[in-house]
Amino acid sequence: MSDAHGQDIPQHALQRLAGLRSQGHPDGIFTSDFSVNEFLLVRKAGFEPVGLCVGSCIYHLGFQFASWGANQELDVLSTAMYEARALAMERMRLEAAQMGADGIVGVRLTVKRLEWDAKILEFVAIGTGVVHAKGHQGFKGPKQQPFTSALSGQDFWTLLAAGYRPLEMVMGSCVYHVARRGPLATLGSVGQNVELTNFSLALYEAREIAMERMQTEAAQAGAEGVVGADLHEGSHNWSPHVIEFFAIGTAVLPIEGHESDDIPDPKLVLSVNS
């Protein structure tokens, strides 16, 4: 099987997926990275774990020119960071579809710089594919593909109990160059409490661009909103004054036929842990 970019799922991955528990293979085993509590709550929500879904992408970043004294988005790097993550996510979703999963819960998306070249990064997406125990088809994501969610097993159960379902993970990336200050400006602030307005505005704008792009993805997916949104910042060992802002969250939609006043009341729980 190939994805939209013509990259085949490795043969060993197909062999692994063939050994998972499924409707046609009840003697197989499931694999998951759920904790015991997550496993039980996902089952309580009416879903069964099928197997771990993995997507990987090794990506070479192109050349990007940045003006020494300008605040500006670095479009080449922004596009690269987004596209590489999207490739890893799509390959993870492809594995979920191959195993017959309705969706993926607890997705983790990581980026790692490889030692042999500062311009090469590895992007990995991993989560647990789940299937509705009664075969309900109303939980698929856009275009009837498996949904993706960064929610934990506990949050997944709580979301469903409240009458909402995960649709897909949405994200936005912005790699930004923060202008350097001139020698006179630097000397003028030595020993003083003073806001570096140029820096403040640059970081503010870069965050807003990343969050706006995440919000646009959610709107295009037809979601009502985004839960569990997180904003990551990192330089990935790039040159000084270059930083990436990455926004990611889970787009959600009300479950058809579920009334909004069905949301359960919160309960007080006392932990027995020390």
Secondary structure as a PSIPRED ss2 file (coil, helix, strand):
# PSIPRED VFORMAT (PSIPRED V4.0)

   1 M C   1.000  0.000  0.000
   2 S E   0.000  0.000  1.000
   3 D C   1.000  0.000  0.000
   4 A C   1.000  0.000  0.000
   5 H C   1.000  0.000  0.000
   6 G C   1.000  0.000  0.000
   7 Q C   1.000  0.000  0.000
   8 D E   0.000  0.000  1.000
   9 I C   1.000  0.000  0.000
  10 P C   1.000  0.000  0.000
  11 Q H   0.000  1.000  0.000
  12 H H   0.000  1.000  0.000
  13 A H   0.000  1.000  0.000
  14 L H   0.000  1.000  0.000
  15 Q H   0.000  1.000  0.000
  16 R H   0.000  1.000  0.000
  17 L H   0.000  1.000  0.000
  18 A H   0.000  1.000  0.000
  19 G C   1.000  0.000  0.000
  20 L E   0.000  0.000  1.000
  21 R C   1.000  0.000  0.000
  22 S E   0.000  0.000  1.000
  23 Q C   1.000  0.000  0.000
  24 G C   1.000  0.000  0.000
  25 H E   0.000  0.000  1.000
  26 P C   1.000  0.000  0.000
  27 D C   1.000  0.000  0.000
  28 G C   1.000  0.000  0.000
  29 I E   0.000  0.000  1.000
  30 F C   1.000  0.000  0.000
  31 T C   1.000  0.000  0.000
  32 S C   1.000  0.000  0.000
  33 D C   1.000  0.000  0.000
  34 F C   1.000  0.000  0.000
  35 S C   1.000  0.000  0.000
  36 V H   0.000  1.000  0.000
  37 N H   0.000  1.000  0.000
  38 E H   0.000  1.000  0.000
  39 F H   0.000  1.000  0.000
  40 L H   0.000  1.000  0.000
  41 L H   0.000  1.000  0.000
  42 V H   0.000  1.000  0.000
  43 R H   0.000  1.000  0.000
  44 K H   0.000  1.000  0.000
  45 A C   1.000  0.000  0.000
  46 G C   1.000  0.000  0.000
  47 F E   0.000  0.000  1.000
  48 E E   0.000  0.000  1.000
  49 P E   0.000  0.000  1.000
  50 V E   0.000  0.000  1.000
  51 G E   0.000  0.000  1.000
  52 L E   0.000  0.000  1.000
  53 C E   0.000  0.000  1.000
  54 V E   0.000  0.000  1.000
  55 G E   0.000  0.000  1.000
  56 S E   0.000  0.000  1.000
  57 C E   0.000  0.000  1.000
  58 I E   0.000  0.000  1.000
  59 Y E   0.000  0.000  1.000
  60 H E   0.000  0.000  1.000
  61 L C   1.000  0.000  0.000
  62 G C   1.000  0.000  0.000
  63 F C   1.000  0.000  0.000
  64 Q C   1.000  0.000  0.000
  65 F C   1.000  0.000  0.000
  66 A C   1.000  0.000  0.000
  67 S C   1.000  0.000  0.000
  68 W C   1.000  0.000  0.000
  69 G C   1.000  0.000  0.000
  70 A C   1.000  0.000  0.000
  71 N C   1.000  0.000  0.000
  72 Q E   0.000  0.000  1.000
  73 E E   0.000  0.000  1.000
  74 L C   1.000  0.000  0.000
  75 D H   0.000  1.000  0.000
  76 V H   0.000  1.000  0.000
  77 L H   0.000  1.000  0.000
  78 S H   0.000  1.000  0.000
  79 T H   0.000  1.000  0.000
  80 A H   0.000  1.000  0.000
  81 M H   0.000  1.000  0.000
  82 Y H   0.000  1.000  0.000
  83 E H   0.000  1.000  0.000
  84 A H   0.000  1.000  0.000
  85 R H   0.000  1.000  0.000
  86 A H   0.000  1.000  0.000
  87 L H   0.000  1.000  0.000
  88 A H   0.000  1.000  0.000
  89 M H   0.000  1.000  0.000
  90 E H   0.000  1.000  0.000
  91 R H   0.000  1.000  0.000
  92 M H   0.000  1.000  0.000
  93 R H   0.000  1.000  0.000
  94 L H   0.000  1.000  0.000
  95 E H   0.000  1.000  0.000
  96 A H   0.000  1.000  0.000
  97 A H   0.000  1.000  0.000
  98 Q H   0.000  1.000  0.000
  99 M C   1.000  0.000  0.000
 100 G C   1.000  0.000  0.000
 101 A C   1.000  0.000  0.000
 102 D C   1.000  0.000  0.000
 103 G E   0.000  0.000  1.000
 104 I E   0.000  0.000  1.000
 105 V E   0.000  0.000  1.000
 106 G E   0.000  0.000  1.000
 107 V E   0.000  0.000  1.000
 108 R E   0.000  0.000  1.000
 109 L E   0.000  0.000  1.000
 110 T E   0.000  0.000  1.000
 111 V E   0.000  0.000  1.000
 112 K E   0.000  0.000  1.000
 113 R E   0.000  0.000  1.000
 114 L C   1.000  0.000  0.000
 115 E C   1.000  0.000  0.000
 116 W C   1.000  0.000  0.000
 117 D C   1.000  0.000  0.000
 118 A C   1.000  0.000  0.000
 119 K C   1.000  0.000  0.000
 120 I E   0.000  0.000  1.000
 121 L E   0.000  0.000  1.000
 122 E E   0.000  0.000  1.000
 123 F E   0.000  0.000  1.000
 124 V E   0.000  0.000  1.000
 125 A E   0.000  0.000  1.000
 126 I E   0.000  0.000  1.000
 127 G E   0.000  0.000  1.000
 128 T E   0.000  0.000  1.000
 129 G E   0.000  0.000  1.000
 130 V E   0.000  0.000  1.000
 131 V E   0.000  0.000  1.000
 132 H E   0.000  0.000  1.000
 133 A C   1.000  0.000  0.000
 134 K C   1.000  0.000  0.000
 135 G C   1.000  0.000  0.000
 136 H C   1.000  0.000  0.000
 137 Q C   1.000  0.000  0.000
 138 G C   1.000  0.000  0.000
 139 F C   1.000  0.000  0.000
 140 K C   1.000  0.000  0.000
 141 G C   1.000  0.000  0.000
 142 P H   0.000  1.000  0.000
 143 K H   0.000  1.000  0.000
 144 Q H   0.000  1.000  0.000
 145 Q C   1.000  0.000  0.000
 146 P C   1.000  0.000  0.000
 147 F E   0.000  0.000  1.000
 148 T E   0.000  0.000  1.000
 149 S C   1.000  0.000  0.000
 150 A C   1.000  0.000  0.000
 151 L C   1.000  0.000  0.000
 152 S C   1.000  0.000  0.000
 153 G H   0.000  1.000  0.000
 154 Q H   0.000  1.000  0.000
 155 D H   0.000  1.000  0.000
 156 F H   0.000  1.000  0.000
 157 W H   0.000  1.000  0.000
 158 T H   0.000  1.000  0.000
 159 L H   0.000  1.000  0.000
 160 L H   0.000  1.000  0.000
 161 A H   0.000  1.000  0.000
 162 A C   1.000  0.000  0.000
 163 G C   1.000  0.000  0.000
 164 Y E   0.000  0.000  1.000
 165 R E   0.000  0.000  1.000
 166 P E   0.000  0.000  1.000
 167 L E   0.000  0.000  1.000
 168 E E   0.000  0.000  1.000
 169 M E   0.000  0.000  1.000
 170 V E   0.000  0.000  1.000
 171 M E   0.000  0.000  1.000
 172 G E   0.000  0.000  1.000
 173 S E   0.000  0.000  1.000
 174 C E   0.000  0.000  1.000
 175 V E   0.000  0.000  1.000
 176 Y E   0.000  0.000  1.000
 177 H E   0.000  0.000  1.000
 178 V C   1.000  0.000  0.000
 179 A C   1.000  0.000  0.000
 180 R C   1.000  0.000  0.000
 181 R C   1.000  0.000  0.000
 182 G C   1.000  0.000  0.000
 183 P H   0.000  1.000  0.000
 184 L H   0.000  1.000  0.000
 185 A H   0.000  1.000  0.000
 186 T H   0.000  1.000  0.000
 187 L H   0.000  1.000  0.000
 188 G H   0.000  1.000  0.000
 189 S C   1.000  0.000  0.000
 190 V C   1.000  0.000  0.000
 191 G C   1.000  0.000  0.000
 192 Q C   1.000  0.000  0.000
 193 N C   1.000  0.000  0.000
 194 V C   1.000  0.000  0.000
 195 E C   1.000  0.000  0.000
 196 L C   1.000  0.000  0.000
 197 T H   0.000  1.000  0.000
 198 N H   0.000  1.000  0.000
 199 F H   0.000  1.000  0.000
 200 S H   0.000  1.000  0.000
 201 L H   0.000  1.000  0.000
 202 A H   0.000  1.000  0.000
 203 L H   0.000  1.000  0.000
 204 Y H   0.000  1.000  0.000
 205 E H   0.000  1.000  0.000
 206 A H   0.000  1.000  0.000
 207 R H   0.000  1.000  0.000
 208 E H   0.000  1.000  0.000
 209 I H   0.000  1.000  0.000
 210 A H   0.000  1.000  0.000
 211 M H   0.000  1.000  0.000
 212 E H   0.000  1.000  0.000
 213 R H   0.000  1.000  0.000
 214 M H   0.000  1.000  0.000
 215 Q H   0.000  1.000  0.000
 216 T H   0.000  1.000  0.000
 217 E H   0.000  1.000  0.000
 218 A H   0.000  1.000  0.000
 219 A H   0.000  1.000  0.000
 220 Q H   0.000  1.000  0.000
 221 A C   1.000  0.000  0.000
 222 G C   1.000  0.000  0.000
 223 A C   1.000  0.000  0.000
 224 E C   1.000  0.000  0.000
 225 G E   0.000  0.000  1.000
 226 V E   0.000  0.000  1.000
 227 V E   0.000  0.000  1.000
 228 G E   0.000  0.000  1.000
 229 A E   0.000  0.000  1.000
 230 D E   0.000  0.000  1.000
 231 L E   0.000  0.000  1.000
 232 H E   0.000  0.000  1.000
 233 E E   0.000  0.000  1.000
 234 G E   0.000  0.000  1.000
 235 S C   1.000  0.000  0.000
 236 H C   1.000  0.000  0.000
 237 N C   1.000  0.000  0.000
 238 W C   1.000  0.000  0.000
 239 S C   1.000  0.000  0.000
 240 P C   1.000  0.000  0.000
 241 H C   1.000  0.000  0.000
 242 V E   0.000  0.000  1.000
 243 I E   0.000  0.000  1.000
 244 E E   0.000  0.000  1.000
 245 F E   0.000  0.000  1.000
 246 F E   0.000  0.000  1.000
 247 A E   0.000  0.000  1.000
 248 I E   0.000  0.000  1.000
 249 G E   0.000  0.000  1.000
 250 T E   0.000  0.000  1.000
 251 A E   0.000  0.000  1.000
 252 V E   0.000  0.000  1.000
 253 L E   0.000  0.000  1.000
 254 P E   0.000  0.000  1.000
 255 I C   1.000  0.000  0.000
 256 E C   1.000  0.000  0.000
 257 G C   1.000  0.000  0.000
 258 H C   1.000  0.000  0.000
 259 E C   1.000  0.000  0.000
 260 S H   0.000  1.000  0.000
 261 D H   0.000  1.000  0.000
 262 D H   0.000  1.000  0.000
 263 I C   1.000  0.000  0.000
 264 P C   1.000  0.000  0.000
 265 D C   1.000  0.000  0.000
 266 P C   1.000  0.000  0.000
 267 K C   1.000  0.000  0.000
 268 L C   1.000  0.000  0.000
 269 V C   1.000  0.000  0.000
 270 L C   1.000  0.000  0.000
 271 S C   1.000  0.000  0.000
 272 V C   1.000  0.000  0.000
 273 N C   1.000  0.000  0.000
 274 S C   1.000  0.000  0.000
